[in-house]
Amino acid sequence: MYLYHYGIKELPFTLTPNTSYFFGLPSHKEAIDVLSTALKTGEGFIKVTGEVGTGKTLICRKLLNEIPDNFVTAYVPNPYLTPAELRRAVASELNVPLTDHSDQQEFTQRIQQRLIRLHQENKRVVLIIDEAQALPIESIEALRLITNLETESSKLLQVVLFGQPELDEKLALPELRQLKQRITFSYTLRLMDTDQVFQYVRHRMQVSGYRGAEIFDQACCRLLFKASKGTPRIVNILCHKALMLCYGEGKQKVSTKHIKLAIKDTEAASLPNNAASYFLAFASICLVGIFIALMFFKEQLV
């Protein structure tokens, strides 16, 4: 596409969570610090929430890639599962054989045996669930029962939940209060500010191999921030479209015109309503005028 035009080796703004592009936004660093601290304790549930497109899956992948060697991980990326399906998914990830007709009791026995063996090998087991807001209530309760497995001194299984804010709403339900009490660490991802958008865009261009003058200047990044509200995924979409438009014109530097056209072409992005801004400005002028007129009329009466 435009790789040769900009002298880059790969597309810098794809939507696939690629850990080689991890920027280390303050919010992302704090989330990883919370996860690292929580995993060292070895107990309870850990919860990381954030709006759509804020980088939860990227942090999840980074955790999976960099978790210490003494951890055994089970990863469930699509948790819209019945309790039985969830148990099978966990068993499969931990290499626990189950028959076609395995029930809750058989699953519990086999999974406990596997967890105890790993514990004896000084291994710690963590179950990581992405998009956890999709877990049905019955499956969340089944998940809680799985984590009841323990020795006299420690839990045999930790759980990390990554989810959208809807996860918090679900965990606030009365029937899930037992699980909510077991959440020992939690973190909510924040959106980027204007300067972070600028640094984020520059970082991704550099990782892709770009070594020239700044393609996205501060003015462009201010527009990107306003239109995306600081959401990384939307920034990626807008930057990709802006680069395509710039390439189509044979130019090397993205302009605010390219950004505005990209915004217009993206449903998830929008700029503040100018008409509303003009109305507020007009209303303010009218109020000032009325105030001056009233003051003049008052002086005339005196």
C-alpha positions as YAML, in Angstrom:
chain: A
units: angstrom
residues:
- id: 1
  name: MET
  ca: [0.00, 0.00, 0.00]
- id: 2
  name: TYR
  ca: [1.95, 3.05, 1.23]
- id: 3
  name: LEU
  ca: [4.93, 1.27, 2.82]
- id: 4
  name: TYR
  ca: [7.48, 2.26, 0.16]
- id: 5
  name: HIS
  ca: [6.14, 5.83, 0.00]
- id: 6
  name: TYR
  ca: [6.93, 6.44, 3.69]
- id: 7
  name: GLY
  ca: [9.92, 4.12, 3.90]
- id: 8
  name: ILE
  ca: [8.39, 1.79, 6.50]
- id: 9
  name: LYS
  ca: [8.55, -1.98, 6.78]
- id: 10
  name: GLU
  ca: [4.98, -2.64, 7.97]
- id: 11
  name: LEU
  ca: [1.66, -0.92, 8.55]
- id: 12
  name: PRO
  ca: [2.00, 1.09, 11.78]
- id: 13
  name: PHE
  ca: [-1.67, 1.45, 12.69]
- id: 14
  name: THR
  ca: [-3.25, -1.98, 12.36]
- id: 15
  name: LEU
  ca: [-5.96, -2.99, 14.83]
- id: 16
  name: THR
  ca: [-4.34, -6.33, 15.72]
- id: 17
  name: PRO
  ca: [-2.93, -6.16, 19.29]
- id: 18
  name: ASN
  ca: [0.81, -6.42, 18.55]
- id: 19
  name: THR
  ca: [3.03, -6.37, 21.63]
- id: 20
  name: SER
  ca: [6.00, -5.11, 19.60]
- id: 21
  name: TYR
  ca: [4.09, -1.81, 19.33]
- id: 22
  name: PHE
  ca: [3.46, -1.60, 23.07]
- id: 23
  name: PHE
  ca: [4.08, 2.05, 23.94]
- id: 24
  name: GLY
  ca: [3.88, 1.97, 27.71]
- id: 25
  name: LEU
  ca: [1.26, 4.63, 28.29]
- id: 26
  name: PRO
  ca: [1.14, 5.59, 32.00]
- id: 27
  name: SER
  ca: [-2.19, 3.83, 32.37]
- id: 28
  name: HIS
  ca: [-0.88, 0.66, 30.69]
- id: 29
  name: LYS
  ca: [2.27, 0.64, 32.83]
- id: 30
  name: GLU
  ca: [0.22, 1.02, 36.00]
- id: 31
  name: ALA
  ca: [-2.06, -1.84, 34.95]
- id: 32
  name: ILE
  ca: [0.94, -4.12, 34.38]
- id: 33
  name: ASP
  ca: [2.41, -3.10, 37.76]
- id: 34
  name: VAL
  ca: [-0.89, -3.98, 39.44]
- id: 35
  name: LEU
  ca: [-0.96, -7.35, 37.65]
- id: 36
  name: SER
  ca: [2.64, -8.13, 38.62]
- id: 37
  name: THR
  ca: [2.01, -7.26, 42.27]
- id: 38
  name: ALA
  ca: [-1.24, -9.20, 42.37]
- id: 39
  name: LEU
  ca: [0.24, -12.33, 40.82]
- id: 40
  name: LYS
  ca: [3.00, -12.33, 43.44]
- id: 41
  name: THR
  ca: [0.41, -12.54, 46.23]
- id: 42
  name: GLY
  ca: [-1.04, -15.72, 44.77]
- id: 43
  name: GLU
  ca: [-4.61, -15.13, 45.94]
- id: 44
  name: GLY
  ca: [-7.97, -13.92, 44.73]
- id: 45
  name: PHE
  ca: [-9.29, -12.53, 41.50]
- id: 46
  name: ILE
  ca: [-7.60, -9.70, 39.60]
- id: 47
  name: LYS
  ca: [-9.71, -7.38, 37.43]
- id: 48
  name: VAL
  ca: [-8.66, -4.94, 34.70]
- id: 49
  name: THR
  ca: [-11.43, -2.94, 33.03]
- id: 50
  name: GLY
  ca: [-11.49, -0.29, 30.34]
- id: 51
  name: GLU
  ca: [-13.63, 1.12, 27.57]
- id: 52
  name: VAL
  ca: [-13.65, -0.48, 24.12]
- id: 53
  name: GLY
  ca: [-10.36, 0.13, 22.32]
- id: 54
  name: THR
  ca: [-8.28, 1.18, 25.33]
- id: 55
  name: GLY
  ca: [-5.76, -1.67, 25.03]
- id: 56
  name: LYS
  ca: [-7.02, -4.43, 27.32]
- id: 57
  name: THR
  ca: [-6.23, -7.24, 24.90]
- id: 58
  name: LEU
  ca: [-2.77, -5.78, 24.22]
- id: 59
  name: ILE
  ca: [-2.00, -5.79, 27.96]
- id: 60
  name: CYS
  ca: [-3.43, -9.31, 28.19]
- id: 61
  name: ARG
  ca: [-1.10, -10.51, 25.42]
- id: 62
  name: LYS
  ca: [1.87, -8.74, 26.99]
- id: 63
  name: LEU
  ca: [1.10, -10.47, 30.29]
- id: 64
  name: LEU
  ca: [0.95, -13.85, 28.55]
- id: 65
  name: ASN
  ca: [4.25, -13.19, 26.75]
- id: 66
  name: GLU
  ca: [6.16, -11.94, 29.78]
- id: 67
  name: ILE
  ca: [4.73, -13.89, 32.71]
- id: 68
  name: PRO
  ca: [7.53, -15.57, 34.75]
- id: 69
  name: ASP
  ca: [8.51, -19.15, 33.91]
- id: 70
  name: ASN
  ca: [7.16, -20.53, 37.18]
- id: 71
  name: PHE
  ca: [3.61, -19.72, 36.04]
- id: 72
  name: VAL
  ca: [1.38, -22.03, 34.02]
- id: 73
  name: THR
  ca: [-1.27, -20.08, 32.15]
- id: 74
  name: ALA
  ca: [-4.71, -20.97, 30.87]
- id: 75
  name: TYR
  ca: [-6.12, -18.43, 28.42]
- id: 76
  name: VAL
  ca: [-9.80, -18.08, 27.48]
- id: 77
  name: PRO
  ca: [-10.25, -15.36, 24.81]
- id: 78
  name: ASN
  ca: [-13.94, -15.95, 24.15]
- id: 79
  name: PRO
  ca: [-15.77, -16.55, 27.43]
- id: 80
  name: TYR
  ca: [-19.36, -16.57, 26.15]
- id: 81
  name: LEU
  ca: [-19.60, -20.15, 27.40]
- id: 82
  name: THR
  ca: [-21.96, -22.25, 29.45]
- id: 83
  name: PRO
  ca: [-20.58, -23.54, 32.77]
- id: 84
  name: ALA
  ca: [-19.85, -26.93, 31.17]
- id: 85
  name: GLU
  ca: [-18.12, -25.29, 28.18]
- id: 86
  name: LEU
  ca: [-16.08, -23.09, 30.49]
- id: 87
  name: ARG
  ca: [-14.92, -26.09, 32.53]
- id: 88
  name: ARG
  ca: [-13.89, -27.88, 29.32]
- id: 89
  name: ALA
  ca: [-12.03, -24.80, 28.08]
- id: 90
  name: VAL
  ca: [-10.08, -24.56, 31.35]
- id: 91
  name: ALA
  ca: [-9.37, -28.30, 31.34]
- id: 92
  name: SER
  ca: [-8.13, -28.14, 27.74]
- id: 93
  name: GLU
  ca: [-5.79, -25.23, 28.51]
- id: 94
  name: LEU
  ca: [-4.31, -27.13, 31.46]
- id: 95
  name: ASN
  ca: [-4.05, -30.42, 29.55]
- id: 96
  name: VAL
  ca: [-6.58, -32.17, 31.77]
- id: 97
  name: PRO
  ca: [-8.31, -35.04, 29.90]
- id: 98
  name: LEU
  ca: [-12.09, -35.20, 30.22]
- id: 99
  name: THR
  ca: [-14.53, -37.76, 28.83]
- id: 100
  name: ASP
  ca: [-17.48, -36.72, 26.68]
- id: 101
  name: HIS
  ca: [-19.80, -37.20, 29.63]
- id: 102
  name: SER
  ca: [-17.68, -35.68, 32.38]
- id: 103
  name: ASP
  ca: [-19.80, -33.98, 35.02]
- id: 104
  name: GLN
  ca: [-18.96, -31.28, 37.59]
- id: 105
  name: GLN
  ca: [-17.67, -33.85, 40.10]
- id: 106
  name: GLU
  ca: [-15.32, -35.56, 37.63]
- id: 107
  name: PHE
  ca: [-14.05, -32.21, 36.39]
- id: 108
  name: THR
  ca: [-13.36, -31.02, 39.95]
- id: 109
  name: GLN
  ca: [-11.45, -34.18, 40.82]
- id: 110
  name: ARG
  ca: [-9.30, -34.14, 37.69]
- id: 111
  name: ILE
  ca: [-8.60, -30.41, 37.72]
- id: 112
  name: GLN
  ca: [-7.67, -30.58, 41.40]
- id: 113
  name: GLN
  ca: [-5.26, -33.43, 40.77]
- id: 114
  name: ARG
  ca: [-3.60, -31.45, 37.98]
- id: 115
  name: LEU
  ca: [-3.35, -28.29, 40.08]
- id: 116
  name: ILE
  ca: [-1.87, -30.17, 43.01]
- id: 117
  name: ARG
  ca: [0.79, -31.75, 40.75]
- id: 118
  name: LEU
  ca: [1.72, -28.34, 39.40]
- id: 119
  name: HIS
  ca: [1.84, -26.96, 42.95]
- id: 120
  name: GLN
  ca: [4.23, -29.76, 43.96]
- id: 121
  name: GLU
  ca: [6.45, -28.74, 41.03]
- id: 122
  name: ASN
  ca: [6.50, -25.19, 42.45]
- id: 123
  name: LYS
  ca: [4.37, -24.00, 39.55]
- id: 124
  name: ARG
  ca: [1.64, -21.41, 39.98]
- id: 125
  name: VAL
  ca: [-1.45, -21.50, 37.79]
- id: 126
  name: VAL
  ca: [-3.27, -18.44, 36.50]
- id: 127
  name: LEU
  ca: [-6.43, -18.42, 34.41]
- id: 128
  name: ILE
  ca: [-6.67, -15.34, 32.16]
- id: 129
  name: ILE
  ca: [-10.06, -14.45, 30.69]
- id: 130
  name: ASP
  ca: [-10.37, -11.72, 28.05]
- id: 131
  name: GLU
  ca: [-13.71, -9.99, 27.30]
- id: 132
  name: ALA
  ca: [-14.91, -11.22, 30.69]
- id: 133
  name: GLN
  ca: [-18.05, -9.06, 30.53]
- id: 134
  name: ALA
  ca: [-19.41, -11.70, 28.13]
- id: 135
  name: LEU
  ca: [-19.35, -14.42, 30.81]
- id: 136
  name: PRO
  ca: [-22.91, -15.57, 31.61]
- id: 137
  name: ILE
  ca: [-23.84, -15.24, 35.27]
- id: 138
  name: GLU
  ca: [-24.03, -19.03, 35.69]
- id: 139
  name: SER
  ca: [-20.52, -19.38, 34.26]
- id: 140
  name: ILE
  ca: [-19.17, -16.71, 36.61]
- id: 141
  name: GLU
  ca: [-20.50, -18.73, 39.52]
- id: 142
  name: ALA
  ca: [-18.89, -21.87, 38.06]
- id: 143
  name: LEU
  ca: [-15.64, -19.92, 37.83]
- id: 144
  name: ARG
  ca: [-15.87, -19.01, 41.51]
- id: 145
  name: LEU
  ca: [-16.34, -22.68, 42.41]
- id: 146
  name: ILE
  ca: [-13.24, -23.63, 40.39]
- id: 147
  name: THR
  ca: [-11.16, -21.20, 42.43]
- id: 148
  name: ASN
  ca: [-12.25, -22.84, 45.69]
- id: 149
  name: LEU
  ca: [-9.54, -25.43, 45.09]
- id: 150
  name: GLU
  ca: [-6.72, -24.82, 47.57]
- id: 151
  name: THR
  ca: [-4.13, -26.33, 49.88]
- id: 152
  name: GLU
  ca: [-3.95, -25.53, 53.56]
- id: 153
  name: SER
  ca: [-1.75, -22.53, 52.84]
- id: 154
  name: SER
  ca: [-2.57, -21.22, 49.36]
- id: 155
  name: LYS
  ca: [-4.99, -21.12, 46.46]
- id: 156
  name: LEU
  ca: [-4.24, -23.46, 43.59]
- id: 157
  name: LEU
  ca: [-5.61, -21.15, 40.91]
- id: 158
  name: GLN
  ca: [-5.61, -17.39, 40.35]
- id: 159
  name: VAL
  ca: [-7.93, -15.65, 37.89]
- id: 160
  name: VAL
  ca: [-7.32, -12.47, 35.89]
- id: 161
  name: LEU
  ca: [-10.40, -10.88, 34.31]
- id: 162
  name: PHE
  ca: [-10.08, -8.36, 31.47]
- id: 163
  name: GLY
  ca: [-13.34, -6.66, 30.56]
- id: 164
  name: GLN
  ca: [-15.35, -3.64, 29.56]
- id: 165
  name: PRO
  ca: [-17.13, -1.48, 32.20]
- id: 166
  name: GLU
  ca: [-20.16, -3.76, 31.82]
- id: 167
  name: LEU
  ca: [-18.17, -6.32, 33.81]
- id: 168
  name: ASP
  ca: [-18.39, -4.07, 36.88]
- id: 169
  name: GLU
  ca: [-22.15, -3.79, 36.41]
- id: 170
  name: LYS
  ca: [-22.46, -7.56, 36.23]
- id: 171
  name: LEU
  ca: [-20.31, -8.14, 39.31]
- id: 172
  name: ALA
  ca: [-22.49, -5.67, 41.23]
- id: 173
  name: LEU
  ca: [-25.45, -8.07, 40.98]
- id: 174
  name: PRO
  ca: [-26.47, -9.51, 44.38]
- id: 175
  name: GLU
  ca: [-26.05, -13.10, 43.19]
- id: 176
  name: LEU
  ca: [-22.37, -12.44, 42.38]
- id: 177
  name: ARG
  ca: [-21.42, -10.72, 45.64]
- id: 178
  name: GLN
  ca: [-19.33, -13.73, 46.76]
- id: 179
  name: LEU
  ca: [-17.08, -13.44, 43.72]
- id: 180
  name: LYS
  ca: [-16.89, -9.65, 43.99]
- id: 181
  name: GLN
  ca: [-15.55, -10.01, 47.54]
- id: 182
  name: ARG
  ca: [-12.71, -12.15, 46.18]
- id: 183
  name: ILE
  ca: [-11.39, -9.44, 43.86]
- id: 184
  name: THR
  ca: [-8.22, -8.43, 45.67]
- id: 185
  name: PHE
  ca: [-6.73, -6.15, 42.99]
- id: 186
  name: SER
  ca: [-8.43, -4.11, 40.27]
- id: 187
  name: TYR
  ca: [-7.48, -1.39, 37.81]
- id: 188
  name: THR
  ca: [-9.37, 0.79, 35.33]
- id: 189
  name: LEU
  ca: [-7.57, 1.90, 32.17]
- id: 190
  name: ARG
  ca: [-7.62, 5.60, 31.34]
- id: 191
  name: LEU
  ca: [-7.79, 7.27, 27.92]
- id: 192
  name: MET
  ca: [-4.86, 9.21, 26.43]
- id: 193
  name: ASP
  ca: [-4.46, 12.98, 26.68]
- id: 194
  name: THR
  ca: [-3.32, 15.20, 23.79]
- id: 195
  name: ASP
  ca: [0.41, 14.87, 24.44]
- id: 196
  name: GLN
  ca: [0.12, 11.10, 24.89]
- id: 197
  name: VAL
  ca: [-1.64, 10.88, 21.51]
- id: 198
  name: PHE
  ca: [1.29, 12.73, 19.90]
- id: 199
  name: GLN
  ca: [3.88, 10.46, 21.58]
- id: 200
  name: TYR
  ca: [1.82, 7.34, 20.80]
- id: 201
  name: VAL
  ca: [1.55, 8.14, 17.09]
- id: 202
  name: ARG
  ca: [5.26, 8.99, 16.86]
- id: 203
  name: HIS
  ca: [6.16, 5.72, 18.63]
- id: 204
  name: ARG
  ca: [4.14, 3.57, 16.25]
- id: 205
  name: MET
  ca: [5.67, 5.26, 13.22]
- id: 206
  name: GLN
  ca: [9.16, 4.68, 14.60]
- id: 207
  name: VAL
  ca: [8.48, 1.00, 15.38]
- id: 208
  name: SER
  ca: [7.22, 0.52, 11.82]
- id: 209
  name: GLY
  ca: [10.61, 1.73, 10.57]
- id: 210
  name: TYR
  ca: [9.95, 5.39, 9.79]
- id: 211
  name: ARG
  ca: [13.00, 7.65, 10.24]
- id: 212
  name: GLY
  ca: [12.03, 10.90, 8.51]
- id: 213
  name: ALA
  ca: [10.62, 14.23, 9.66]
- id: 214
  name: GLU
  ca: [7.47, 14.30, 11.77]
- id: 215
  name: ILE
  ca: [4.49, 13.11, 9.70]
- id: 216
  name: PHE
  ca: [1.80, 13.91, 12.29]
- id: 217
  name: ASP
  ca: [2.43, 17.31, 13.89]
- id: 218
  name: GLN
  ca: [0.92, 18.68, 17.09]
- id: 219
  name: ALA
  ca: [-2.04, 20.26, 15.28]
- id: 220
  name: CYS
  ca: [-2.94, 16.91, 13.68]
- id: 221
  name: CYS
  ca: [-2.65, 15.14, 17.02]
- id: 222
  name: ARG
  ca: [-4.90, 17.68, 18.72]
- id: 223
  name: LEU
  ca: [-7.55, 16.86, 16.12]
- id: 224
  name: LEU
  ca: [-6.93, 13.14, 16.62]
- id: 225
  name: PHE
  ca: [-7.43, 13.57, 20.36]
- id: 226
  name: LYS
  ca: [-10.65, 15.58, 19.99]
- id: 227
  name: ALA
  ca: [-12.14, 13.09, 17.53]
- id: 228
  name: SER
  ca: [-11.07, 9.93, 19.38]
- id: 229
  name: LYS
  ca: [-11.32, 11.26, 22.96]
- id: 230
  name: GLY
  ca: [-7.96, 9.55, 23.48]
- id: 231
  name: THR
  ca: [-9.02, 6.00, 22.54]
- id: 232
  name: PRO
  ca: [-6.01, 4.17, 21.01]
- id: 233
  name: ARG
  ca: [-8.06, 2.03, 18.61]
- id: 234
  name: ILE
  ca: [-9.82, 5.05, 17.07]
- id: 235
  name: VAL
  ca: [-6.50, 6.90, 16.82]
- id: 236
  name: ASN
  ca: [-5.14, 3.92, 14.86]
- id: 237
  name: ILE
  ca: [-8.08, 3.95, 12.46]
- id: 238
  name: LEU
  ca: [-7.82, 7.69, 11.82]
- id: 239
  name: CYS
  ca: [-4.03, 7.61, 11.36]
- id: 240
  name: HIS
  ca: [-4.24, 4.76, 8.85]
- id: 241
  name: LYS
  ca: [-6.85, 6.61, 6.79]
- id: 242
  name: ALA
  ca: [-4.92, 9.89, 6.99]
- id: 243
  name: LEU
  ca: [-1.74, 8.17, 5.74]
- id: 244
  name: MET
  ca: [-3.70, 6.71, 2.83]
- id: 245
  name: LEU
  ca: [-5.10, 10.13, 1.91]
- id: 246
  name: CYS
  ca: [-1.67, 11.74, 2.19]
- id: 247
  name: TYR
  ca: [-0.16, 8.98, 0.03]
- id: 248
  name: GLY
  ca: [-2.94, 9.41, -2.53]
- id: 249
  name: GLU
  ca: [-1.92, 13.05, -2.95]
- id: 250
  name: GLY
  ca: [1.75, 12.14, -3.23]
- id: 251
  name: LYS
  ca: [2.64, 14.05, -0.07]
- id: 252
  name: GLN
  ca: [4.92, 13.12, 2.81]
- id: 253
  name: LYS
  ca: [3.32, 15.06, 5.66]
- id: 254
  name: VAL
  ca: [-0.20, 14.53, 6.95]
- id: 255
  name: SER
  ca: [-2.24, 17.74, 7.21]
- id: 256
  name: THR
  ca: [-5.25, 18.63, 9.33]
- id: 257
  name: LYS
  ca: [-7.30, 18.35, 6.13]
- id: 258
  name: HIS
  ca: [-6.38, 14.66, 5.89]
- id: 259
  name: ILE
  ca: [-7.31, 14.15, 9.54]
- id: 260
  name: LYS
  ca: [-10.69, 15.86, 9.08]
- id: 261
  name: LEU
  ca: [-11.47, 13.71, 6.03]
- id: 262
  name: ALA
  ca: [-10.52, 10.58, 8.00]
- id: 263
  name: ILE
  ca: [-12.79, 11.69, 10.85]
- id: 264
  name: LYS
  ca: [-15.67, 12.28, 8.43]
- id: 265
  name: ASP
  ca: [-15.20, 8.74, 7.09]
- id: 266
  name: THR
  ca: [-15.15, 7.10, 10.56]
- id: 267
  name: GLU
  ca: [-18.39, 6.49, 12.45]
- id: 268
  name: ALA
  ca: [-16.66, 6.04, 15.82]
- id: 269
  name: ALA
  ca: [-14.97, 9.45, 15.57]
- id: 270
  name: SER
  ca: [-16.44, 12.93, 15.68]
- id: 271
  name: LEU
  ca: [-15.43, 16.51, 16.37]
- id: 272
  name: PRO
  ca: [-17.37, 18.85, 18.70]
- id: 273
  name: ASN
  ca: [-20.43, 20.29, 17.01]
- id: 274
  name: ASN
  ca: [-19.40, 23.66, 15.58]
- id: 275
  name: ALA
  ca: [-23.03, 24.75, 15.24]
- id: 276
  name: ALA
  ca: [-23.51, 24.27, 18.97]
- id: 277
  name: SER
  ca: [-20.33, 26.25, 19.65]
- id: 278
  name: TYR
  ca: [-21.54, 29.12, 17.46]
- id: 279
  name: PHE
  ca: [-24.92, 29.09, 19.20]
- id: 280
  name: LEU
  ca: [-23.28, 29.28, 22.62]
- id: 281
  name: ALA
  ca: [-21.05, 32.14, 21.49]
- id: 282
  name: PHE
  ca: [-24.07, 33.99, 20.02]
- id: 283
  name: ALA
  ca: [-26.08, 33.43, 23.21]
- id: 284
  name: SER
  ca: [-23.19, 34.78, 25.31]
- id: 285
  name: ILE
  ca: [-22.98, 37.93, 23.15]
- id: 286
  name: CYS
  ca: [-26.75, 38.45, 23.46]
- id: 287
  name: LEU
  ca: [-26.60, 38.12, 27.26]
- id: 288
  name: VAL
  ca: [-23.79, 40.67, 27.44]
- id: 289
  name: GLY
  ca: [-25.82, 43.00, 25.26]
- id: 290
  name: ILE
  ca: [-28.89, 42.63, 27.47]
- id: 291
  name: PHE
  ca: [-26.81, 43.28, 30.58]
- id: 292
  name: ILE
  ca: [-25.34, 46.48, 29.10]
- id: 293
  name: ALA
  ca: [-28.81, 47.65, 28.03]
- id: 294
  name: LEU
  ca: [-30.20, 47.05, 31.51]
- id: 295
  name: MET
  ca: [-27.35, 48.98, 33.10]
- id: 296
  name: PHE
  ca: [-27.92, 51.88, 30.69]
- id: 297
  name: PHE
  ca: [-31.65, 51.88, 31.42]
- id: 298
  name: LYS
  ca: [-30.96, 51.90, 35.16]
- id: 299
  name: GLU
  ca: [-28.69, 54.95, 34.83]
- id: 300
  name: GLN
  ca: [-31.39, 56.76, 32.87]
- id: 301
  name: LEU
  ca: [-33.89, 56.20, 35.66]
- id: 302
  name: VAL
  ca: [-31.48, 57.61, 38.23]
...
